[in-house]
Amino acid sequence: MTPPSAPSTGIPPAARVFIAAVSVLGVLAVALAVTRAGDLTSGDLLALVVVAAAVVVADRFTFQLPHGDETEHVMLSDAVWTTALLLTVPGVPTLGAVLGTAAWQVAARWPLRKIAFNVGQVAIALTVAEAVFGLGGTGRDPLDPVTWAIGAGAMALASILNVGLVGVVISLVQAEPLRVVLFGPWRLTNIQWVGNVSVGLLAAVLWNVSPYGVVLLALPIVLLSLAYRDWVRSTIEANQMEQMMKGAEAIARERAFEARLPVGEGGGRLPELAVALNHMLDQLEIALHRQRQLMADVAGRLRRPIGAISSAVDRRQQNGAAHNGAAPGAAISEETRADLRLVSRILDDMADIGRSQTPGYVDRKDVPLAELVANVATKAEPFLGERLHAAAPATATVAALDRDRMEEALLRLLQNTADHGSGARPVNFRAVEEDRSILFEVVDEGGGVPAGHEEIIFEPFYRADARRDGGGLGLALVRTVAEAHGGSAGIVNRPGAGVTFWVRVPR
C-alpha cells in the first residue's frame, strides 16, 4: 500500500502534521539502527549493499491490479526484509531497507515529502521488527523453526505498522474513513504478506544451506507471482460481477432505467461488458421515452377528431329522437357513444402517461391519509359496494402527495379488482405508515393473476382478458403515478388464491 500522490498545496493540515511526525520518527529509527549496527565488518557492509539492492529490485518488480477505485501493487519487499532479518546483524535490515527505498524513489523523482514519509514508515516498521526478533539475544539459527516463528511474528508487527501508517495518511489526504482504507483490500493484503514472509523464510534457509540455492527460488517466485496475479484478477472479476449483478437487480426492482451499471477501472472483459450493457440501457431508456412521447402525440392528434365525432353522434341522436321518438337508431347511437367514451378515456390515459416525464406532472401537497382513504372508498362504493373494507392509520398521518392523481391511481386499482376479481369476497383497501414511505394496498382473494404475468400487467395496453372492454392502461397509469411521486408499484401474487396490489411512495 502506497500513499497517494497529491500536490503539496492540496494536502490537508492534519495530513501534513502526520507526515512530518512519521518522517521525524523515521530519522530517530535510522539513528537507532546506526547505533545498533556499530562497527560493521566488510561482510556486513556487503550484506547492507545486497539488502539495499534487493529492496530496489523488489520494489520495482511489481505489477498493478485495479481493485475497486484503488490499485493493488503486488511486490516482494516483505520477502527481502524477512530474509535480511534472519541472516544479517542488527541494524542492517533497517538501514538496507531505508537505503534501497530512498534510492529508487529519488531516482524516480518522487516528491520529497512522499519520500520522507515512505522512508520514515519503513524505518519505523523494520526497527520494531528488529526489536522483537532480538528479544532473547542475537545469533539465532536460521534453520530453527522457533526462529522462523519469531521472525514471522516480528514481520507481522512490521506489516501492521506499515499498513497502518500508510492507511492513516491515505485516510487524511482522501478524507475516507480509516476502516474503509484498511479493510477494503484486506484479503489481498494478507495473502500477499503470507506469501512474502514464506518466500523470505525459505530464502534464508536456502542461503544458510548453500548460497547458490537462492537462485532456485527465482523460477518458483515467477510462477507463483503469475498464479497469484491470475487469482487476484479472478477475485476482482468476481467482485465486479457481484457489483454488476446488484446494480442490475436494483435497476429492475426500482425500474430506474436512467441508472447505469458500475464500470471498473482498467481494461478487461467485465468493464467492456458493463459498457455494452450500459449502452443497451441507453437504448432502452430512449425507447421508453419515445413510447411515452408517442402516446402523448397520438392522444393529442386524435382527441380533436374523436371530439368532433362524439359531437356529431350527439346531434344525430338528438335529431333522431326529435323526429322519430325512440327509434332503433337511437340504441345503435348509444352503443356508438359508449365506444367513443371508451376511446376518449383511453386517449386521456395515454396523454397522462405521456406527460408523466414533464416537470409539474405531480403537484405534491400535504394530504391527510385518513381523508384520502375515505374519499377513495366513497368513490369506489358504486362498483364494489359492501365488498370494500377500508382502513387508514390511526394517527393523523400526513403525506406529501398529488391528491387528484393519487386518488385516481388508487381508484384504478380498486376498479381493476372489481373488473377482474372473481366471486364476491371482501376487498381490503388500506394505507400503512412506514418509516420513510406510505404503503397503499388493495388485497383481493378473488383468484389472483396468472403466474408469470406479475410484471407485464403493468405494461400499457396489456389486457388479461381480451374479451373484456377496456383500454389496458389502468395499471400502467397506476405505476406511472407512483413513479412520478418517486415511488413504485407492484403486486404480491397468489395464483389461484388472490393478489395484493401495492403502491409505495415516499412521505
PAKEFI-234721 format. One record per residue (C-alpha): residue in one letter; y, x, z. Coordinates in steps of 0.05 Angstrom, whole numbers, plus 5000, padded with zeros to 4 digits. Each point is the difference from the previous one (the first is absolute). Layout:
// PAKEFI-234721
AYXZ;...
// end
This chain:
// PAKEFI-234721
M500050005000;T506650304977;P506949765020;P504049684945;S505450364962;A506949705011;P507250224988;S502950315063;T505449475000;G494849455001;I496150235062;P501449565061;P503050355061;A493749875042;A495750334946;R504850604997;V499450105076;F492449944997;I499450504942;A504550495037;A495949935064;V493450134963;S503150604964;V502350305067;L493249885032;G496850334940;V504250625010;L497750035072;A492849914978;V500650584950;A503050445055;L494249835045;A495050164944;V503350684990;T499550145074;R492749805002;A498350414939;G502950635031;D498350644964;L496049814939;T495050484970;S499850124925;G494149524996;D503949475037;L505950094953;L495449944941;A497149365031;L507249745009;V501550124926;V493449684979;V501449385043;A507049944971;A497450074929;A494549505013;V505149505028;V504250084937;V493949874956;A497549425043;D506849665001;R500950084925;F492849794984;T501449265008;F499249364961;Q504249385009;L497449295006;P504449375004;H498849605064;G504149375000;D507250224999;E498250695025;T496350604969;E494150355032;H500250764995;V492950275007;M499950745020;L495850515037;S505150275049;D496149775062;A493950374975;V503950664996;W502949885070;T493149865029;T497050634970;A505850435024;L499449695070;L492750225006;L500450694967;T506850315016;V503450255063;P505049555037;G506749924966;V497450154930;P498149274983;T507049755017;L503750584968;G495749974937;A501049254993;V507550065011;L500750574949;G495849654948;T503649335008;A506950324998;A498250444940;W497849464952;Q505349505020;V505650514992;A497050184932;A500049274982;R507449965020;W499149455050;P506149805041;L501150475059;R499949435051;K493249764974;I497150715001;A502550105072;F496749355022;N493450144964;V499550705027;G501949755070;Q494749455002;V494750494974;A501950515053;I499849495056;A493349714978;L496650694992;T502850255066;V497049415036;A493450104963;E499850745020;A501649835072;V494249505004;F495250474963;G501950575047;L498249625063;G494450385035;G501550664967;T500050334932;G494650314957;R496049364988;D493850064956;P501249644934;L492549864996;D499949635066;P500149244993;V504349965063;T505250414962;W499749504943;A501149415047;I505950345034;G503050194934;A499349304973;G503249725063;A505850494994;M501049824927;A499849265018;L505950095046;A503650414947;S498849454949;I502649465047;L506350405013;N500950164926;V499149284977;G504049735058;L506150444989;V500049864925;G499049265013;V505949965047;V504850334950;I497549554944;S501149395045;L507050225017;V502050184928;Q497049394966;A501349515058;E492749795001;P496049835063;L496450615026;R493549605006;V500249854925;V501350734982;L494550275044;F494549494991;G501149804927;P495650554969;W496050155064;R493249974966;L501950504947;T503450465051;N494050015046;I494950124945;Q504350564971;W500650325069;V492549965014;G498550314933;N505150565010;V497650195069;S492750004977;V501750464942;G504050455047;L494350065050;L495050144944;A504550544971;A500550335069;V492450005007;L498950284930;W505250545011;N496850215064;V493150044967;S502550324935;P507250014975;Y497549924929;G496849345020;V506949675002;V500050034924;L494249525001;L504749475028;A504349974938;L495449574957;P498149505055;I507349935019;V501949844928;L494249514993;L501649675067;S507349964981;L498349644935;A495349525037;Y505349885053;R505249874948;D495649494965;W498449675067;V507349965018;R501749704933;S494549485007;T502649835069;I507149934975;E497649584941;A496249565049;N506449915040;Q503949854937;M494849494979;E500549665068;Q507649974994;M499549714930;M494949495023;K504349785059;G506149964954;A496249584949;E497349545054;A507149915028;I502849844930;A494549494988;R500449695069;E507649945002;R500849904925;A505250545002;F499650174927;E506550405004;A496550505046;R496450614972;L494050435020;P501450675033;V499750604953;G497850655032;E503650654985;G497350504950;G495249894943;G493049735000;R496349384980;L502249545056;P507550094991;E499049874926;L495949385017;A505449765048;V505350094946;A495849614950;L498949435050;N507449995017;H501549944926;M495249404998;L503749705059;D506550104962;Q497249604942;L497349475047;E506849925034;I503349944932;A494949484978;L501149595063;H507550034990;R499249784928;Q495549435022;R505249745048;Q505650104950;L496049634947;M498849425047;A507449965015;D501950044926;V494949474979;A502249535055;G507250094981;R498749894926;L495749385009;R503949655055;R505349724953;P495349724947;I495449715053;G506049685033;A502149714933;I493049734988;S499849685069;S506749664987;A497549744934;V493749725032;D504249665054;R504449684947;R494049774962;Q496949695061;Q506549655017;N500749734929;G492849774999;A500649645066;A506549664977;H497049734936;N492749895015;G499449965075;A493750325027;A497550244933;P493850454994;G504550564976;A503250025069;A493450235032;I499250544947;S507250215013;E498850055075;E494050464988;T504250434955;R505450025053;A494950245051;D498050564953;L507250184990;R501250025075;L494050475006;V502950454946;S506849995033;R496950205067;I496150574966;L506450254968;D503649975067;D494450405032;M500050514944;A507550085007;D499250105075;I494750534992;G503950344945;R506350055043;S496450275061;Q501950724985;T507449844994;P504850145058;G501449395043;Y493649654983;V499049885075;D505749845048;R497250175068;K502949665061;D497549885070;V495449394999;P496649695061;L492650024987;A498449355036;E505149644957;L497450324936;V492849805016;A502049295018;N503949914935;V494250264957;A495049565037;T504449384989;K500650144925;A492550114996;E498149335033;P500049604935;F494350404970;L496350245063;G501349435049;E496250045066;R495950594976;L505850475014;H500750325069;A506250445007;A501550505055;A505850475012;P501350545053;A501649715069;T506050455007;A506549894963;T498350524947;V505050144945;A498350364935;A504550264944;L497649584940;D502549654938;R498749315028;D499749624934;R495450504965;M495450085060;E499349255009;E498449934926;A494850565004;L496649695062;L500049314968;R496650304939;L494550275045;L499049325032;Q500249654933;N494850494974;T495549825059;A500949264986;D498550094925;H494150475004;G496949905069;S494049555006;G498949455051;A504749745053;R499450565050;P506150215041;V504950494971;N503350455052;F506950274985;R503050485050;A505150565009;V497950595043;E504950495031;E497950734992;D503250655023;R504150134937;S498449404956;I498749264995;L493349764975;F499449314968;E492949744991;V496949404966;V492849915022;D495649544959;E492649875012;G499149664934;G495550484961;G503950634989;V501350404937;P494550254953;A497850705020;G503550534960;H506249574986;E503850205062;E505450394962;I500149684932;I502049335029;F506950295013;E500950204926;P504749574958;F496649434962;Y493350075035;R496549345012;A493449955036;D498649334966;A502849944930;R498849255002;R505449895052;D507349924982;G504550555023;G503550624975;G496150525038;L506350305029;G500049735071;L496550585034;A503550514955;L506649725025;V497550045073;R498550754992;T506650104963;V504049705057;A496150405052;E501150664964;A507449844988;H500549965077;G496750685005;G493449705021;S493349814968;A495349424989;G492549954996;I493849635023;V494150065046;N494549684960;R493749675026;P496549774936;G496849335009;A503149905069;G507550074997;V506050454989;T506150255037;F506250114958;W505150455034;V507150234989;R502750585042;V507450174999;P504150495043;R504149685054;
// end
